[in-house]
């Protein structure tokens, strides 16, 4: 994921051992902070673009389309820059291949659904409830892994999913009790969670078509998205809404739109960077903790008052997600430490 290209994992491990502890701690703190700032800023900025009373722009498809367009242009620009300055940075060469475009298209449909439902969820629900509204991703991961990949899940992992589902329903109940529940936004949140899970599964299948390059996949996904969003943009009447928009000629509006696209591109980079400097397990824990901080910030920023049970629902979702991450990490470590049958056979033969 990193712009400087992939390096040898063993070499990275050796290099990290050679680095002083304080330097490594500083680097990790810097990368995790960058991930938090980028992710939280992107959510708040998207909320402003999608549902701000001061902006009053009701064109969620256009906002999403523009962000995909910015990402496409950034990918192509970095590819050109890497070709002009090969020593300065390493970025894959991006050329539009129609055969690859068709191969990626099924994933692109899932990708488009994912980012559209994410934005529609954020449009109709508050930032504070956004994390709970999209909390069923882990549950769908388990369900789809069984239905599509025939992978079973342990009892302890299923137990954590039960905690997440309980937290989700309690959160919905408390939002309703406070009179702030949007069933439309909640439905979009559930659909977004489903699409996030599908996206993860199909990404693994499509990666060989782009030579295993995440950046090539990002480029083709966003190119397909730009093409597929255009008819949706026209059919839903957003063109006329955009024409009537009072701030269409505002430099501030287009600056915020472009900044949203930059954050959308940057989140992919900083996510990869965080995994590189820590681990996938630590990345998941960081993401869960970030979601907690984001919820608290939203409540403070929008000056909301929440009940004890509302906070309990958030803690159940975050606790269940953290527990699932820990259980899966423990199970994978246990599998790696167990000797294979062939090794047992060799050791019994004295080889």
DOLO-572915 format. One record per residue (C-alpha): residue number from 1; x, y, z; residue in one letter. Coordinates in nm, 4 decimals, decimal comma, padded with zeros to 6 digits. Layout:
residues N
<atom k="NUM" xx="X" yy="Y" zz="Z" r="A"/>
...
***
This chain:
residues 351
<atom k="1" xx="00,0000" yy="00,0000" zz="00,0000" r="X"/>
<atom k="2" xx="00,2822" yy="00,2373" zz="00,0673" r="X"/>
<atom k="3" xx="00,3825" yy="00,4829" zz="-00,1994" r="X"/>
<atom k="4" xx="00,7419" yy="00,3771" zz="-00,1696" r="X"/>
<atom k="5" xx="00,6493" yy="00,0284" zz="-00,2778" r="X"/>
<atom k="6" xx="00,6528" yy="-00,3073" zz="-00,1066" r="X"/>
<atom k="7" xx="00,9682" yy="-00,4243" zz="00,0583" r="X"/>
<atom k="8" xx="01,0878" yy="-00,7580" zz="00,1826" r="X"/>
<atom k="9" xx="00,9048" yy="-00,8502" zz="00,5070" r="X"/>
<atom k="10" xx="01,2075" yy="-01,0275" zz="00,6554" r="X"/>
<atom k="11" xx="01,4227" yy="-00,7244" zz="00,5750" r="X"/>
<atom k="12" xx="01,1666" yy="-00,5008" zz="00,7413" r="X"/>
<atom k="13" xx="01,1650" yy="-00,7204" zz="01,0506" r="X"/>
<atom k="14" xx="01,5445" yy="-00,7111" zz="01,0741" r="X"/>
<atom k="15" xx="01,5485" yy="-00,3358" zz="01,0185" r="X"/>
<atom k="16" xx="01,2889" yy="-00,2834" zz="01,2911" r="X"/>
<atom k="17" xx="01,4994" yy="-00,4841" zz="01,5345" r="X"/>
<atom k="18" xx="01,8005" yy="-00,2676" zz="01,4573" r="X"/>
<atom k="19" xx="01,6099" yy="00,0560" zz="01,5207" r="X"/>
<atom k="20" xx="01,6203" yy="00,2004" zz="01,8752" r="X"/>
<atom k="21" xx="01,3068" yy="00,1440" zz="02,0808" r="X"/>
<atom k="22" xx="01,2280" yy="00,5159" zz="02,1149" r="X"/>
<atom k="23" xx="01,2550" yy="00,5677" zz="01,7383" r="X"/>
<atom k="24" xx="01,0228" yy="00,2742" zz="01,6689" r="X"/>
<atom k="25" xx="00,7754" yy="00,3985" zz="01,9329" r="X"/>
<atom k="26" xx="00,7812" yy="00,7466" zz="01,7804" r="X"/>
<atom k="27" xx="00,7223" yy="00,6102" zz="01,4284" r="X"/>
<atom k="28" xx="00,4307" yy="00,3925" zz="01,5404" r="X"/>
<atom k="29" xx="00,2750" yy="00,6797" zz="01,7367" r="X"/>
<atom k="30" xx="00,3095" yy="00,9083" zz="01,4355" r="X"/>
<atom k="31" xx="00,1550" yy="00,6564" zz="01,1934" r="X"/>
<atom k="32" xx="-00,1361" yy="00,5675" zz="01,4259" r="X"/>
<atom k="33" xx="-00,2029" yy="00,9391" zz="01,4880" r="X"/>
<atom k="34" xx="-00,2012" yy="01,0011" zz="01,1123" r="X"/>
<atom k="35" xx="-00,4546" yy="00,7204" zz="01,0625" r="X"/>
<atom k="36" xx="-00,6798" yy="00,8575" zz="01,3370" r="X"/>
<atom k="37" xx="-00,6676" yy="01,2180" zz="01,2113" r="X"/>
<atom k="38" xx="-00,7310" yy="01,1157" zz="00,8492" r="X"/>
<atom k="39" xx="-01,0161" yy="00,8767" zz="00,9278" r="X"/>
<atom k="40" xx="-01,1973" yy="01,1002" zz="01,1769" r="X"/>
<atom k="41" xx="-01,1529" yy="01,4110" zz="00,9595" r="X"/>
<atom k="42" xx="-01,2939" yy="01,2263" zz="00,6587" r="X"/>
<atom k="43" xx="-01,6090" yy="01,1237" zz="00,8496" r="X"/>
<atom k="44" xx="-01,6765" yy="01,4753" zz="00,9812" r="X"/>
<atom k="45" xx="-01,6048" yy="01,6327" zz="00,6417" r="X"/>
<atom k="46" xx="-01,8346" yy="01,3882" zz="00,4617" r="X"/>
<atom k="47" xx="-02,1066" yy="01,4599" zz="00,7162" r="X"/>
<atom k="48" xx="-02,0704" yy="01,8304" zz="00,6362" r="X"/>
<atom k="49" xx="-02,0926" yy="01,7681" zz="00,2605" r="X"/>
<atom k="50" xx="-02,3814" yy="01,5228" zz="00,2844" r="X"/>
<atom k="51" xx="-02,6034" yy="01,6629" zz="00,5567" r="X"/>
<atom k="52" xx="-02,4964" yy="02,0067" zz="00,6723" r="X"/>
<atom k="53" xx="-02,7921" yy="02,2483" zz="00,7298" r="X"/>
<atom k="54" xx="-02,5685" yy="02,5378" zz="00,6247" r="X"/>
<atom k="55" xx="-02,4700" yy="02,3718" zz="00,2951" r="X"/>
<atom k="56" xx="-02,8089" yy="02,2143" zz="00,2113" r="X"/>
<atom k="57" xx="-02,6716" yy="01,9986" zz="-00,0689" r="X"/>
<atom k="58" xx="-02,8885" yy="01,6942" zz="-00,1399" r="X"/>
<atom k="59" xx="-02,6672" yy="01,5173" zz="-00,3966" r="X"/>
<atom k="60" xx="-02,5049" yy="01,2158" zz="-00,2239" r="X"/>
<atom k="61" xx="-02,4337" yy="01,0388" zz="-00,5558" r="X"/>
<atom k="62" xx="-02,2545" yy="01,3443" zz="-00,6974" r="X"/>
<atom k="63" xx="-02,0448" yy="01,3846" zz="-00,3804" r="X"/>
<atom k="64" xx="-01,9407" yy="01,0184" zz="-00,3989" r="X"/>
<atom k="65" xx="-01,8750" yy="01,0427" zz="-00,7746" r="X"/>
<atom k="66" xx="-01,6524" yy="01,3485" zz="-00,7273" r="X"/>
<atom k="67" xx="-01,4498" yy="01,1731" zz="-00,4568" r="X"/>
<atom k="68" xx="-01,3944" yy="00,8755" zz="-00,6900" r="X"/>
<atom k="69" xx="-01,2892" yy="01,1159" zz="-00,9670" r="X"/>
<atom k="70" xx="-01,0329" yy="01,2822" zz="-00,7374" r="X"/>
<atom k="71" xx="-00,8922" yy="00,9412" zz="-00,6380" r="X"/>
<atom k="72" xx="-00,8646" yy="00,8362" zz="-01,0048" r="X"/>
<atom k="73" xx="-00,6791" yy="01,1559" zz="-01,0989" r="X"/>
<atom k="74" xx="-00,4461" yy="01,1226" zz="-00,7977" r="X"/>
<atom k="75" xx="-00,3580" yy="00,7633" zz="-00,8868" r="X"/>
<atom k="76" xx="-00,2833" yy="00,8587" zz="-01,2475" r="X"/>
<atom k="77" xx="-00,0812" yy="01,1649" zz="-01,1419" r="X"/>
<atom k="78" xx="00,1321" yy="00,9596" zz="-00,9032" r="X"/>
<atom k="79" xx="00,1864" yy="00,6993" zz="-01,1735" r="X"/>
<atom k="80" xx="00,3108" yy="00,9675" zz="-01,4153" r="X"/>
<atom k="81" xx="00,5285" yy="01,1221" zz="-01,1425" r="X"/>
<atom k="82" xx="00,6823" yy="00,7845" zz="-01,0600" r="X"/>
<atom k="83" xx="00,7619" yy="00,7275" zz="-01,4295" r="X"/>
<atom k="84" xx="00,9274" yy="01,0713" zz="-01,4544" r="X"/>
<atom k="85" xx="01,1200" yy="01,0364" zz="-01,1262" r="X"/>
<atom k="86" xx="01,1907" yy="00,6641" zz="-01,0813" r="X"/>
<atom k="87" xx="01,4411" yy="00,7233" zz="-00,8027" r="X"/>
<atom k="88" xx="01,2167" yy="00,9501" zz="-00,5992" r="X"/>
<atom k="89" xx="00,9169" yy="00,7180" zz="-00,5514" r="X"/>
<atom k="90" xx="00,7824" yy="00,3794" zz="-00,6470" r="X"/>
<atom k="91" xx="00,4279" yy="00,3642" zz="-00,7820" r="X"/>
<atom k="92" xx="00,2847" yy="00,1122" zz="-01,0313" r="X"/>
<atom k="93" xx="00,2367" yy="00,2120" zz="-01,3943" r="X"/>
<atom k="94" xx="-00,1342" yy="00,2656" zz="-01,4606" r="X"/>
<atom k="95" xx="-00,2689" yy="00,2111" zz="-01,8099" r="X"/>
<atom k="96" xx="-00,6372" yy="00,1583" zz="-01,8762" r="X"/>
<atom k="97" xx="-00,6864" yy="-00,1967" zz="-02,0047" r="X"/>
<atom k="98" xx="-01,0455" yy="-00,2796" zz="-02,1042" r="X"/>
<atom k="99" xx="-00,9898" yy="-00,6497" zz="-02,0352" r="X"/>
<atom k="100" xx="-00,8824" yy="-00,5748" zz="-01,6787" r="X"/>
<atom k="101" xx="-01,1671" yy="-00,3240" zz="-01,6442" r="X"/>
<atom k="102" xx="-01,4181" yy="-00,5983" zz="-01,7265" r="X"/>
<atom k="103" xx="-01,2487" yy="-00,8385" zz="-01,4843" r="X"/>
<atom k="104" xx="-01,2700" yy="-00,5860" zz="-01,2017" r="X"/>
<atom k="105" xx="-01,6277" yy="-00,4773" zz="-01,2849" r="X"/>
<atom k="106" xx="-01,8124" yy="-00,7232" zz="-01,0500" r="X"/>
<atom k="107" xx="-01,5975" yy="-00,6035" zz="-00,7590" r="X"/>
<atom k="108" xx="-01,6509" yy="-00,2424" zz="-00,8676" r="X"/>
<atom k="109" xx="-02,0281" yy="-00,2875" zz="-00,8354" r="X"/>
<atom k="110" xx="-01,9771" yy="-00,4055" zz="-00,4757" r="X"/>
<atom k="111" xx="-01,7278" yy="-00,1210" zz="-00,4171" r="X"/>
<atom k="112" xx="-01,9732" yy="00,1386" zz="-00,5502" r="X"/>
<atom k="113" xx="-02,2509" yy="-00,0026" zz="-00,3316" r="X"/>
<atom k="114" xx="-02,0184" yy="00,0059" zz="-00,0293" r="X"/>
<atom k="115" xx="-01,9122" yy="00,3702" zz="-00,0588" r="X"/>
<atom k="116" xx="-02,2625" yy="00,4852" zz="-00,1615" r="X"/>
<atom k="117" xx="-02,4356" yy="00,3131" zz="00,1316" r="X"/>
<atom k="118" xx="-02,1628" yy="00,4409" zz="00,3654" r="X"/>
<atom k="119" xx="-02,2272" yy="00,7990" zz="00,2558" r="X"/>
<atom k="120" xx="-02,6071" yy="00,7572" zz="00,2596" r="X"/>
<atom k="121" xx="-02,5867" yy="00,6170" zz="00,6132" r="X"/>
<atom k="122" xx="-02,3781" yy="00,9168" zz="00,7203" r="X"/>
<atom k="123" xx="-02,6264" yy="01,1518" zz="00,5507" r="X"/>
<atom k="124" xx="-02,9226" yy="01,0276" zz="00,7550" r="X"/>
<atom k="125" xx="-02,7647" yy="00,9416" zz="01,0929" r="X"/>
<atom k="126" xx="-02,5477" yy="01,1457" zz="01,3262" r="X"/>
<atom k="127" xx="-02,1719" yy="01,0951" zz="01,3454" r="X"/>
<atom k="128" xx="-02,2163" yy="00,9708" zz="01,7042" r="X"/>
<atom k="129" xx="-02,4448" yy="00,6845" zz="01,5903" r="X"/>
<atom k="130" xx="-02,2509" yy="00,6187" zz="01,2682" r="X"/>
<atom k="131" xx="-02,0228" yy="00,3582" zz="01,4276" r="X"/>
<atom k="132" xx="-02,3152" yy="00,1587" zz="01,5736" r="X"/>
<atom k="133" xx="-02,5147" yy="00,1914" zz="01,2507" r="X"/>
<atom k="134" xx="-02,2320" yy="00,0227" zz="01,0573" r="X"/>
<atom k="135" xx="-02,1286" yy="-00,2203" zz="01,3304" r="X"/>
<atom k="136" xx="-02,2519" yy="-00,5442" zz="01,1701" r="X"/>
<atom k="137" xx="-01,9526" yy="-00,5801" zz="00,9355" r="X"/>
<atom k="138" xx="-01,7911" yy="-00,8421" zz="01,1618" r="X"/>
<atom k="139" xx="-02,1175" yy="-01,0376" zz="01,1796" r="X"/>
<atom k="140" xx="-02,1501" yy="-01,0362" zz="00,7998" r="X"/>
<atom k="141" xx="-01,7846" yy="-01,1422" zz="00,7702" r="X"/>
<atom k="142" xx="-01,8619" yy="-01,4554" zz="00,9725" r="X"/>
<atom k="143" xx="-02,1896" yy="-01,5247" zz="00,7887" r="X"/>
<atom k="144" xx="-02,0513" yy="-01,4754" zz="00,4364" r="X"/>
<atom k="145" xx="-01,7326" yy="-01,6693" zz="00,5146" r="X"/>
<atom k="146" xx="-01,9559" yy="-01,9666" zz="00,5947" r="X"/>
<atom k="147" xx="-02,2011" yy="-01,9235" zz="00,3057" r="X"/>
<atom k="148" xx="-01,9476" yy="-01,8391" zz="00,0307" r="X"/>
<atom k="149" xx="-01,6186" yy="-01,9875" zz="00,1539" r="X"/>
<atom k="150" xx="-01,7531" yy="-02,2709" zz="00,3754" r="X"/>
<atom k="151" xx="-01,5333" yy="-02,1498" zz="00,6620" r="X"/>
<atom k="152" xx="-01,6615" yy="-02,2273" zz="01,0102" r="X"/>
<atom k="153" xx="-01,6219" yy="-02,0001" zz="01,3122" r="X"/>
<atom k="154" xx="-01,5418" yy="-02,0957" zz="01,6712" r="X"/>
<atom k="155" xx="-01,7908" yy="-02,0676" zz="01,9560" r="X"/>
<atom k="156" xx="-01,5982" yy="-01,7829" zz="02,1208" r="X"/>
<atom k="157" xx="-01,5929" yy="-01,5809" zz="01,7968" r="X"/>
<atom k="158" xx="-01,9687" yy="-01,6356" zz="01,7555" r="X"/>
<atom k="159" xx="-02,0151" yy="-01,5203" zz="02,1143" r="X"/>
<atom k="160" xx="-01,8427" yy="-01,1901" zz="02,0347" r="X"/>
<atom k="161" xx="-02,0715" yy="-01,1510" zz="01,7310" r="X"/>
<atom k="162" xx="-02,3685" yy="-01,1951" zz="01,9651" r="X"/>
<atom k="163" xx="-02,2371" yy="-00,9067" zz="02,1783" r="X"/>
<atom k="164" xx="-02,2068" yy="-00,6875" zz="01,8663" r="X"/>
<atom k="165" xx="-02,5635" yy="-00,7699" zz="01,7554" r="X"/>
<atom k="166" xx="-02,6897" yy="-00,6957" zz="02,1065" r="X"/>
<atom k="167" xx="-02,5078" yy="-00,3620" zz="02,1066" r="X"/>
<atom k="168" xx="-02,6510" yy="-00,2767" zz="01,7647" r="X"/>
<atom k="169" xx="-03,0111" yy="-00,3439" zz="01,8689" r="X"/>
<atom k="170" xx="-02,9675" yy="-00,1586" zz="02,1986" r="X"/>
<atom k="171" xx="-02,8236" yy="00,1378" zz="02,0053" r="X"/>
<atom k="172" xx="-03,1190" yy="00,1381" zz="01,7653" r="X"/>
<atom k="173" xx="-03,3589" yy="00,1179" zz="02,0613" r="X"/>
<atom k="174" xx="-03,1911" yy="00,4102" zz="02,2409" r="X"/>
<atom k="175" xx="-03,1797" yy="00,6261" zz="01,9265" r="X"/>
<atom k="176" xx="-03,5544" yy="00,5635" zz="01,8925" r="X"/>
<atom k="177" xx="-03,6126" yy="00,6483" zz="02,2590" r="X"/>
<atom k="178" xx="-03,4303" yy="00,9796" zz="02,2114" r="X"/>
<atom k="179" xx="-03,6289" yy="01,0572" zz="01,8956" r="X"/>
<atom k="180" xx="-03,3194" yy="01,0718" zz="01,6725" r="X"/>
<atom k="181" xx="-03,3490" yy="00,7329" zz="01,5017" r="X"/>
<atom k="182" xx="-03,3488" yy="00,7258" zz="01,1216" r="X"/>
<atom k="183" xx="-03,4639" yy="00,3866" zz="00,9945" r="X"/>
<atom k="184" xx="-03,3483" yy="00,4875" zz="00,6467" r="X"/>
<atom k="185" xx="-02,9989" yy="00,5658" zz="00,7721" r="X"/>
<atom k="186" xx="-02,9915" yy="00,2461" zz="00,9804" r="X"/>
<atom k="187" xx="-03,0929" yy="00,0372" zz="00,6779" r="X"/>
<atom k="188" xx="-02,8170" yy="00,2012" zz="00,4711" r="X"/>
<atom k="189" xx="-02,5742" yy="00,1252" zz="00,7553" r="X"/>
<atom k="190" xx="-02,6666" yy="-00,2448" zz="00,7501" r="X"/>
<atom k="191" xx="-02,6318" yy="-00,2561" zz="00,3694" r="X"/>
<atom k="192" xx="-02,2944" yy="-00,0772" zz="00,3973" r="X"/>
<atom k="193" xx="-02,1771" yy="-00,3407" zz="00,6483" r="X"/>
<atom k="194" xx="-02,2845" yy="-00,6183" zz="00,4108" r="X"/>
<atom k="195" xx="-02,1013" yy="-00,4560" zz="00,1186" r="X"/>
<atom k="196" xx="-01,7828" yy="-00,4033" zz="00,3237" r="X"/>
<atom k="197" xx="-01,7763" yy="-00,7786" zz="00,3923" r="X"/>
<atom k="198" xx="-01,8461" yy="-00,8666" zz="00,0278" r="X"/>
<atom k="199" xx="-01,5779" yy="-00,6211" zz="-00,0842" r="X"/>
<atom k="200" xx="-01,3161" yy="-00,7907" zz="00,1358" r="X"/>
<atom k="201" xx="-01,4045" yy="-01,1359" zz="-00,0008" r="X"/>
<atom k="202" xx="-01,4138" yy="-01,0384" zz="-00,3689" r="X"/>
<atom k="203" xx="-01,0999" yy="-00,8251" zz="-00,3466" r="X"/>
<atom k="204" xx="-00,8960" yy="-01,1411" zz="-00,2824" r="X"/>
<atom k="205" xx="-01,0456" yy="-01,3015" zz="-00,5951" r="X"/>
<atom k="206" xx="-00,9865" yy="-01,0013" zz="-00,8215" r="X"/>
<atom k="207" xx="-00,6328" yy="-00,9067" zz="-00,7078" r="X"/>
<atom k="208" xx="-00,4608" yy="-01,1495" zz="-00,9520" r="X"/>
<atom k="209" xx="-00,6206" yy="-00,9581" zz="-01,2429" r="X"/>
<atom k="210" xx="-00,4239" yy="-00,6471" zz="-01,1383" r="X"/>
<atom k="211" xx="-00,1004" yy="-00,8356" zz="-01,0601" r="X"/>
<atom k="212" xx="-00,1730" yy="-00,8221" zz="-00,6886" r="X"/>
<atom k="213" xx="-00,1393" yy="-00,4416" zz="-00,6781" r="X"/>
<atom k="214" xx="-00,3774" yy="-00,2626" zz="-00,4407" r="X"/>
<atom k="215" xx="-00,3077" yy="00,0684" zz="-00,6164" r="X"/>
<atom k="216" xx="-00,4006" yy="-00,0752" zz="-00,9584" r="X"/>
<atom k="217" xx="-00,7180" yy="-00,2158" zz="-00,8059" r="X"/>
<atom k="218" xx="-00,7954" yy="00,1240" zz="-00,6507" r="X"/>
<atom k="219" xx="-00,7463" yy="00,2894" zz="-00,9901" r="X"/>
<atom k="220" xx="-00,9704" yy="00,0458" zz="-01,1815" r="X"/>
<atom k="221" xx="-01,2388" yy="00,0452" zz="-00,9098" r="X"/>
<atom k="222" xx="-01,2619" yy="00,4230" zz="-00,9147" r="X"/>
<atom k="223" xx="-01,2562" yy="00,4440" zz="-01,2969" r="X"/>
<atom k="224" xx="-01,5470" yy="00,1978" zz="-01,3110" r="X"/>
<atom k="225" xx="-01,7214" yy="00,3909" zz="-01,0332" r="X"/>
<atom k="226" xx="-01,6957" yy="00,7207" zz="-01,2235" r="X"/>
<atom k="227" xx="-01,8550" yy="00,5606" zz="-01,5305" r="X"/>
<atom k="228" xx="-02,1320" yy="00,3806" zz="-01,3393" r="X"/>
<atom k="229" xx="-02,2170" yy="00,6799" zz="-01,1207" r="X"/>
<atom k="230" xx="-02,2944" yy="00,9062" zz="-01,4203" r="X"/>
<atom k="231" xx="-02,6262" yy="00,7408" zz="-01,5206" r="X"/>
<atom k="232" xx="-02,7283" yy="00,7213" zz="-01,1529" r="X"/>
<atom k="233" xx="-02,6474" yy="01,0905" zz="-01,1144" r="X"/>
<atom k="234" xx="-02,8746" yy="01,1745" zz="-01,4086" r="X"/>
<atom k="235" xx="-03,1574" yy="00,9282" zz="-01,3314" r="X"/>
<atom k="236" xx="-03,1950" yy="01,0458" zz="-00,9700" r="X"/>
<atom k="237" xx="-03,2284" yy="01,4077" zz="-01,0801" r="X"/>
<atom k="238" xx="-02,9172" yy="01,5285" zz="-00,8994" r="X"/>
<atom k="239" xx="-02,8044" yy="01,7300" zz="-01,2037" r="X"/>
<atom k="240" xx="-03,0991" yy="01,9660" zz="-01,1664" r="X"/>
<atom k="241" xx="-03,0423" yy="01,9842" zz="-00,7886" r="X"/>
<atom k="242" xx="-02,6801" yy="02,0752" zz="-00,8514" r="X"/>
<atom k="243" xx="-02,7788" yy="02,3455" zz="-01,1018" r="X"/>
<atom k="244" xx="-03,0078" yy="02,5038" zz="-00,8410" r="X"/>
<atom k="245" xx="-02,7420" yy="02,4850" zz="-00,5696" r="X"/>
<atom k="246" xx="-02,6640" yy="02,8380" zz="-00,4482" r="X"/>
<atom k="247" xx="-02,2952" yy="02,7680" zz="-00,3700" r="X"/>
<atom k="248" xx="-02,2085" yy="02,5959" zz="-00,6967" r="X"/>
<atom k="249" xx="-01,9619" yy="02,8715" zz="-00,7896" r="X"/>
<atom k="250" xx="-01,8096" yy="02,8905" zz="-00,4416" r="X"/>
<atom k="251" xx="-01,4360" yy="02,8184" zz="-00,4149" r="X"/>
<atom k="252" xx="-01,4950" yy="02,7079" zz="-00,0540" r="X"/>
<atom k="253" xx="-01,7460" yy="02,4427" zz="-00,1648" r="X"/>
<atom k="254" xx="-01,5178" yy="02,2960" zz="-00,4314" r="X"/>
<atom k="255" xx="-01,2237" yy="02,3133" zz="-00,1923" r="X"/>
<atom k="256" xx="-01,4136" yy="02,1071" zz="00,0647" r="X"/>
<atom k="257" xx="-01,5264" yy="01,8623" zz="-00,2055" r="X"/>
<atom k="258" xx="-01,1690" yy="01,8162" zz="-00,3267" r="X"/>
<atom k="259" xx="-01,0451" yy="01,7802" zz="00,0313" r="X"/>
<atom k="260" xx="-01,3016" yy="01,5032" zz="00,0803" r="X"/>
<atom k="261" xx="-01,1588" yy="01,3254" zz="-00,2247" r="X"/>
<atom k="262" xx="-00,8042" yy="01,3683" zz="-00,0898" r="X"/>
<atom k="263" xx="-00,9053" yy="01,2158" zz="00,2435" r="X"/>
<atom k="264" xx="-01,0739" yy="00,9278" zz="00,0582" r="X"/>
<atom k="265" xx="-00,7488" yy="00,8582" zz="-00,1260" r="X"/>
<atom k="266" xx="-00,5312" yy="00,9109" zz="00,1836" r="X"/>
<atom k="267" xx="-00,7241" yy="00,6676" zz="00,4042" r="X"/>
<atom k="268" xx="-00,6120" yy="00,3769" zz="00,1834" r="X"/>
<atom k="269" xx="-00,2496" yy="00,4868" zz="00,2129" r="X"/>
<atom k="270" xx="-00,2472" yy="00,5466" zz="00,5903" r="X"/>
<atom k="271" xx="-00,4319" yy="00,2184" zz="00,6513" r="X"/>
<atom k="272" xx="-00,1575" yy="00,0297" zz="00,4678" r="X"/>
<atom k="273" xx="00,1046" yy="00,2348" zz="00,6502" r="X"/>
<atom k="274" xx="-00,0432" yy="00,1490" zz="00,9899" r="X"/>
<atom k="275" xx="-00,0512" yy="-00,2229" zz="00,9085" r="X"/>
<atom k="276" xx="00,3089" yy="-00,2033" zz="00,7837" r="X"/>
<atom k="277" xx="00,4421" yy="-00,0387" zz="01,1018" r="X"/>
<atom k="278" xx="00,2284" yy="-00,2431" zz="01,3434" r="X"/>
<atom k="279" xx="00,0270" yy="-00,5534" zz="01,2434" r="X"/>
<atom k="280" xx="-00,3221" yy="-00,6369" zz="01,1093" r="X"/>
<atom k="281" xx="-00,4331" yy="-00,7188" zz="01,4661" r="X"/>
<atom k="282" xx="-00,3033" yy="-00,3873" zz="01,6027" r="X"/>
<atom k="283" xx="-00,4659" yy="-00,2073" zz="01,3087" r="X"/>
<atom k="284" xx="-00,8049" yy="-00,3539" zz="01,4019" r="X"/>
<atom k="285" xx="-00,7594" yy="-00,2572" zz="01,7668" r="X"/>
<atom k="286" xx="-00,6554" yy="00,0935" zz="01,6585" r="X"/>
<atom k="287" xx="-00,9631" yy="00,1194" zz="01,4349" r="X"/>
<atom k="288" xx="-01,1925" yy="00,0173" zz="01,7218" r="X"/>
<atom k="289" xx="-01,0333" yy="00,2671" zz="01,9610" r="X"/>
<atom k="290" xx="-01,0535" yy="00,5362" zz="01,6934" r="X"/>
<atom k="291" xx="-01,4256" yy="00,4673" zz="01,6566" r="X"/>
<atom k="292" xx="-01,4685" yy="00,5226" zz="02,0309" r="X"/>
<atom k="293" xx="-01,2793" yy="00,8538" zz="02,0154" r="X"/>
<atom k="294" xx="-01,4820" yy="00,9563" zz="01,7086" r="X"/>
<atom k="295" xx="-01,8097" yy="00,8917" zz="01,8949" r="X"/>
<atom k="296" xx="-01,7006" yy="01,0981" zz="02,1960" r="X"/>
<atom k="297" xx="-01,5820" yy="01,3822" zz="01,9696" r="X"/>
<atom k="298" xx="-01,9138" yy="01,3811" zz="01,7817" r="X"/>
<atom k="299" xx="-02,1176" yy="01,4008" zz="02,1026" r="X"/>
<atom k="300" xx="-01,9036" yy="01,6916" zz="02,2242" r="X"/>
<atom k="301" xx="-01,8903" yy="01,8747" zz="01,8896" r="X"/>
<atom k="302" xx="-02,2640" yy="01,8563" zz="01,8227" r="X"/>
<atom k="303" xx="-02,3406" yy="01,9199" zz="02,1934" r="X"/>
<atom k="304" xx="-02,5575" yy="01,6081" zz="02,2280" r="X"/>
<atom k="305" xx="-02,6750" yy="01,4432" zz="02,5495" r="X"/>
<atom k="306" xx="-02,6830" yy="01,0630" zz="02,5513" r="X"/>
<atom k="307" xx="-02,8281" yy="00,8171" zz="02,8018" r="X"/>
<atom k="308" xx="-02,6359" yy="00,5547" zz="02,9957" r="X"/>
<atom k="309" xx="-02,7891" yy="00,2747" zz="02,7845" r="X"/>
<atom k="310" xx="-02,6870" yy="00,4575" zz="02,4639" r="X"/>
<atom k="311" xx="-02,3258" yy="00,4601" zz="02,5814" r="X"/>
<atom k="312" xx="-02,3650" yy="00,0969" zz="02,6865" r="X"/>
<atom k="313" xx="-02,4640" yy="00,0030" zz="02,3301" r="X"/>
<atom k="314" xx="-02,1491" yy="00,1692" zz="02,1969" r="X"/>
<atom k="315" xx="-01,9325" yy="-00,0112" zz="02,4538" r="X"/>
<atom k="316" xx="-02,0955" yy="-00,3434" zz="02,3595" r="X"/>
<atom k="317" xx="-02,0231" yy="-00,2861" zz="01,9893" r="X"/>
<atom k="318" xx="-01,6657" yy="-00,1726" zz="02,0508" r="X"/>
<atom k="319" xx="-01,6025" yy="-00,4404" zz="02,3144" r="X"/>
<atom k="320" xx="-01,7465" yy="-00,7145" zz="02,0940" r="X"/>
<atom k="321" xx="-01,5385" yy="-00,5996" zz="01,7959" r="X"/>
<atom k="322" xx="-01,2194" yy="-00,5885" zz="02,0057" r="X"/>
<atom k="323" xx="-01,2953" yy="-00,9301" zz="02,1545" r="X"/>
<atom k="324" xx="-01,3535" yy="-01,0790" zz="01,8081" r="X"/>
<atom k="325" xx="-01,0198" yy="-00,9389" zz="01,6882" r="X"/>
<atom k="326" xx="-00,8429" yy="-01,0825" zz="01,9930" r="X"/>
<atom k="327" xx="-01,0120" yy="-01,4261" zz="01,9596" r="X"/>
<atom k="328" xx="-00,9262" yy="-01,4547" zz="01,5880" r="X"/>
<atom k="329" xx="-00,5668" yy="-01,3465" zz="01,6547" r="X"/>
<atom k="330" xx="-00,5349" yy="-01,6022" zz="01,9357" r="X"/>
<atom k="331" xx="-00,6809" yy="-01,8790" zz="01,7161" r="X"/>
<atom k="332" xx="-00,4439" yy="-01,8000" zz="01,4275" r="X"/>
<atom k="333" xx="-00,1448" yy="-01,7955" zz="01,6628" r="X"/>
<atom k="334" xx="-00,2539" yy="-02,1282" zz="01,8072" r="X"/>
<atom k="335" xx="-00,2805" yy="-02,2835" zz="01,4578" r="X"/>
<atom k="336" xx="00,0671" yy="-02,1561" zz="01,3643" r="X"/>
<atom k="337" xx="00,2207" yy="-02,2987" zz="01,6817" r="X"/>
<atom k="338" xx="00,0651" yy="-02,6426" zz="01,6355" r="X"/>
<atom k="339" xx="00,3019" yy="-02,8851" zz="01,4548" r="X"/>
<atom k="340" xx="00,1757" yy="-03,0249" zz="01,1262" r="X"/>
<atom k="341" xx="00,0976" yy="-03,3998" zz="01,0956" r="X"/>
<atom k="342" xx="00,4043" yy="-03,4497" zz="00,8715" r="X"/>
<atom k="343" xx="00,6310" yy="-03,2934" zz="01,1334" r="X"/>
<atom k="344" xx="00,4834" yy="-03,5215" zz="01,4004" r="X"/>
<atom k="345" xx="00,5437" yy="-03,8212" zz="01,1765" r="X"/>
<atom k="346" xx="00,9071" yy="-03,7199" zz="01,1171" r="X"/>
<atom k="347" xx="00,9731" yy="-03,6606" zz="01,4853" r="X"/>
<atom k="348" xx="00,8256" yy="-04,0015" zz="01,5767" r="X"/>
<atom k="349" xx="01,0548" yy="-04,1653" zz="01,3185" r="X"/>
<atom k="350" xx="01,3532" yy="-03,9821" zz="01,4637" r="X"/>
<atom k="351" xx="01,4275" yy="-03,7886" zz="01,1444" r="X"/>
***
